[in-house]
Amino acid sequence: MSRPTRRTAATLSVLAALSGCTGDPVPPTVDRPVVRADHVQSVSLGIEDVIDTEQDWDAVRERLDAAHVNMVSLAAGRVEFVAFDWQAHPDAVAESGGDHLADAIDQLAQGPDGELRRVDLLIDALVPRWIEEDPSVGGVGEDGSRSRYAPSATAIHDGPVGDRYVELVEELARRYEPDQITFTELKFDDETFGDDDAALYRRMTGATDWPREADGSIDHDAPEIGQWRSQVLADFLDRTSAVLDDVAEETGKRTALGMDALINWADPAAGVPAAGLSYPLLARSADRVVLWGYLGIGDHSPQELEQVTAALARAATDVPMDRFMVSVGVWDHGAPSGAISPELMADGVRAASTHGITAVNVTPFTLMSPEHWAALERVWTRLPPTSPSSVTPSGSPSGSGPAG
């Protein structure tokens, strides 16, 4: 039997009363407290899981309960493909006719004995449909080629894509009152060299041109470019954090801001500035930096992952360790199953939980076999406690830090 919905009649009546209004703040679809935890054991569900109308939520809960999971990360989608009926942008709805995110939260936000689980909502920053319809928002390479998936720096920093990201963050924060909202795929490749981005680079840095090689080509490895890209994303995260502060002033519930980041396996503390992912800059703007500990992509070992956490601990004066989460990816595109072995996943989770890391995620739910779950249960042998917080977490990353 499915658990009864936790949305109150009062909340639903407010929704009904305001459903025809425009210009009013979005009422909460889910009324829940901010949930805190000193240690986080998390599992991610993709949008394919969230919008599946045939999803067996009882089975999902049984897996989470047995593995002592105290946080779920639920894919909210992309700004062009969301897991709820977004009134402001009906063309962006992935599966119309319901609020799939609210349903997933209702089903998963409590453990077997009523323990509260933290809820993270994940925004995928890629915008392939938008770029197809309006190529001007796509990033441009030095050779003039345009990205099929990633927006330009300008479209994020000053343009419509960044505006839509912020709009989605505010919508999610108001509707679902999650503990955290995290951006994934918000990074740069080598497609920030269009005319608009060149103008943005000059304006933000004071330089008159890109750094150049002796032959006149752009020096893609110049640290100035990495610093600029990181500042672009940091500025955007500052703007997003300010919106979460504004929502918290009205609701009394401050959602933390998370940011996925690649790992620099050769020099972990440096981050990956070339992708816009300087950890110190990100951590000044976001509450949590979520590192991609994807062992099967790039053929990395648990020992290498522990070396990463050790290097970060040595540099903890730049970013405190409790500001990081390590996400252990189950993907292995070279394996017939598409997944790393249960043993490698378990060893990765153990390695991730070292040198002061107190938050670990496993992703994605869809690739986890019964053997993966059994292996995870052997690593996560107890449920870390959670508690509702009567204190709104600080909106500034320099304050109390992430709520869990």
N, C-alpha and C positions, 0 to 999 in steps of 0.2 A: 504494500500500500504506500502511495506517495505521501509525503508529509504535507499537512495543510499549508496553504499560502500564509505568509506572515504579514502580508500587506493589510493594514487595518481598514475597517469600514470607513473610519473618519478620513483616512488618507484618500481612499477611493472616491468618497463623496466630494472632497476638495477637487480631485482631478476632474470629476464629471462637471462640477460647477465652472471650472476654469477652462475646459477643453475648447470652448469657442472663443476665448479671449485672445487678443493679440497685444503684445507689448508688455504683458505682465511677466514677472519672474516665473520660471518653470517650477511647478510644485513638485515635491518629491514623489516618485513612484515607489520608492523603498524608504521606509523610515527606520534608520538604524543608528546606533551610536558609533563614534570613533572607537576602533578596537586597537589596543596596544599589545605588543608582545616583545619581550627582550630577545627571544630567539624565534626565528621564522623558518618553518618547513613548508614549502609551497609547491604546488603543481599547477601547470598552465593548461588551459583548455582553449583550443583554437576556435575560430568563428564557425567552422564546420560542426563542432560539438555544440556550440551555444545555440545555433539556429536550427538544429536538427529536431524537427517536430516529433520524431519517433525516439528521441533520446530516452534511454532507460536511466532516469535519475537515481532510482534506488540502487542500481548497480554502480553508478559513479560514486555515490555517497559511501557505499560499502568499501570501495577501493580507498577512498580518502580516509575514511575512519580507521581502516586496518593499518594504513601507513602513517597514522598520527600526523596528518597534514593539518596545519593551523592557519593556512592562507591559500586561497585560490586566486589565480590570475586568469581572468576571463577576457577573451578577445572581444573588444567593442567594434572592431572593424577598421575600415579606412574612412576618410571623410566622404568618399564616393561610394561607400559600401558598408552600411552600419547595421548592427544587430537589433535595431528597434525602429519603430515608426517615428521618424524625425520630421515633425510637422514643418519645420522651416525648409527642409530639403527632401521632399518626398521621393525624388528621383534617386536618392542615395540609399534607399532602404533595400537591404539584402533579401529579406523574406518578409513581405508585408503581412499585416493582419494580427500582429501581436507584439508584445514587448519581451523579446527573447532574453535580454539581459536581466530584466526584473525576474523572470521565471527562474533563470539560472541562479541568481542571488537567493531567491526564496528557497530554492532546493538545497543550496550548498553552504550557506553562510552560518550554519550551526553544525556542531558535531553531534555524536550519538546521544550524549547526555545534556544537550543544550549549550555546550561550550561554544562561545563565539569564535567564528573564523574571520580573519582579516580578508578583505576583498580588494583586489587590484584589478583595474580595468585597463586593458592594453589597446593603444591606438597604433595602427600600422601607418607609417607616414608616406608610403608609396602612393602615387597618384597616376597610374597608367591611363585610366579612362579620361581623366582631366587633360592630360598632355595630348592624348589623341584628338580631343575636341578643341583644345586651345594650345597648340605647340609653344606659344610664347612663354608659358610657365615652366617649361622643361629646362633642365640644365644643359649647357652647351660645352662641348669639348674644344680643345685648341684647334682641332681640324674642322670645326663647324658642325660636327655631328651632334644630334640632340638626344638626350636620354629618353628612353621609353618609359621609365618608371619614376625617376627622382626629379623633384623640382629644383629650380635654380636657387642660389643663395638669396637673390633678390626677392623671388617669389615667397620665400620663407620670411626674410627679415623685414621687408617693407610691402609685400604684395599680398595677393588674394589667397594664396595657399596658407601662409602663416595666419591670416585672418580666420580662415575656415578651421584650421587646427584649434585656434583659441576658442572659437565658437563651440566646437565639439567638446573641448575640455570643460567649458562652463556648463554646457548641457548635461554632460555626464555627472559633474559634481553636484548639480542641483537635483537631477532626477534620482540618482542612486546613492548619494552620500557615501561614496566608497572611501576606503582608507588610503588608497593610492591610485593615481592615474599615471601610467607609464607610456612613454613613446618608444616604439621600436622602429628600426630602419630609418631613423632620423640621422643621417650621416651623408657625407659627400664622397663621391669617387673622384674622377678627374674631369668633372663636367660643371665647372664653375667659371668658365672662361668666355661666356657670351658678353656682348657689349654692355648689357645691364649689370652683370656681375663685375665687369672691369670698372665701371663707374662707381659701383658700391665699394670696391676695394680701394679705389683712390680716395673716396670720401671718408672711409673709416680709418685708413692708415696714414693719409697724407702723402702717400707715394704718388709719383707721376706715371708709373707703369708697373707691370708685373716684373718680378725678378727674371733676368734673362741669362741664358747660357751664352758662351762666346759666339755661337753661330746665330744668335738672335732668337732662338726658340725659347719658350717659357721654361724656366727652371722649376719643374713640378715639385722637386724635393726641397725647395727653399723653405726654411723655417718660417719666414714671414707669411707664406701662403697658409701653412698649417695654423699659425697663430690667428690669422684673420678668419679662416673657416671656423675655428673653435669659438672665436668671439661672436661670429654670426649666430651660432647655435646658442651660446650663452645669453646673448641679448634676447633671443626668442624665448628661452626658458625663463628669463627674468620677467618678461611680459606675461607669460603663462602663469608664473607663480603669483604675480600681482592679481590676476583674475581669481585665482583660488583664494587669495587673501580677502578679496571683495566678497566672494560667496560666503566665506567663513564669517565675515562680519554680520551677515544676514542670518545665517543658519546656526552659528555657533559650532560648526564642525569643519575643521580645516583638513582637506584632502592633501596628502603628501604628493609630491611630484617626483616621478622616477624617470630615468633616462637610460635606455640600453646602450651599451658601448662594446666595441670590439676589444679584444685583449691584444696587447703588444707582447707577444710571447718572448721576443728577444730582449726587450727592455720594458718590463711591465709598468714601472712607475712613470714612464714617459707618456703613457697612454698612446693614442693614435691621432696626433694633431692633424696629420694630412687628411684624415677623414672628418675633421672638425671635432675630434673627441679627446681633447686635453682634459684629463681627469680633474686636475685642480680647478680649471675654469668651469667644468660642468658641475662640480660639487659646490661651487659658490652660488649656483643658480638653481640646482635641483636638490631635493632632499635625499635621493638615493641614486647611486650609479650602479646599474645592473650589468655585470660583465658576462659576456658570452663564453662560457666554458664549454665549448662545443668540441669534444674530443674527436668525434668521427669526421669532422670537417677540418682538414689539415693534418689529420693523423697525429694527434697529440696524446700524451700519456697522462695518467693521474699524477705521476711524479712531476711532470712539467707544470701541471695545474697547481700543485703544492708549492713549487718554486715561484709561481706567480704570486700566490698569497703571501709567501715569505718576503718577496721583494716589496710588495705593497706595505707590509708591516714595517719594514725598515724605513720606508718613506712616509710613515703615517703622520709626520708633521705637515705634509701637504694635504692629505685627505685622511681623516680618521677611519679606522677599519669598520666601525659600525655604520659608516655611510655607504659601504659596498654591499651588494648582494651578488652571489655567483650563481648563474643559471646554467645547469648542466644539461646540454642538449643531447637528445637520444638519436639524432639523425646520423646516418652513415650512408651516403649516396652510393657507395661502392658495394654495400652488402645487399644480398637478395631480398632481405626483409626491409631494407631501408633504415635499419636501426642498429646501433651498437649492441653488444651483448649485455645481458643483465649484469654480469659480473663487472664489466668495464663501467657501466653506469653507476653501480654501487661504489666501486672504487673512486670514481669521479666525485660522487657526493661526499665521500669521506675526505678526499683531498680538498674539496671546496670548503669544508668546515674547519679549516686550520688557520692558525696565526691571527686569531681575532675576528674572523668572519663569523657573523652570527645569523646570517640570512642566506638560505640556499633554496633555489628553485629547480624543479625538474620539468623539462618540456620536450615534446608535446604529449599530451594525454593520449592522442590517437595512436602513437607508435609504441605505447607501453603494453607489452604482452602480460599474461598472468605471471610469467617468470620474472619480468621486470618488477612487477608489483611485489612479488615474494622477496626479491632481492632488496627492494627499498624498505620493506618491513623489517628486514634484518639490520638495516642501518639506522632507521628512525624507530627506535624501540619505545619511545615515550612521547606523549603529547606535550609540547611546550605550552605553558599556561598563557592565556590571553585574558584581557580584562577590558571592560568598557571604560573609556576615559572621560572624566568630567572636565578635563582641561584641554582646550583646543591646542593642538600642536602648533609650534611657532611657524609662521609663514616664511621665516628667513632660515636658510640652511645654516646660518651661523648661530641659530638659536638652539632649541632642544633636539634638533635632528629628527630623523624619520620616526614615525610612530610605529615602531616594530622592526 
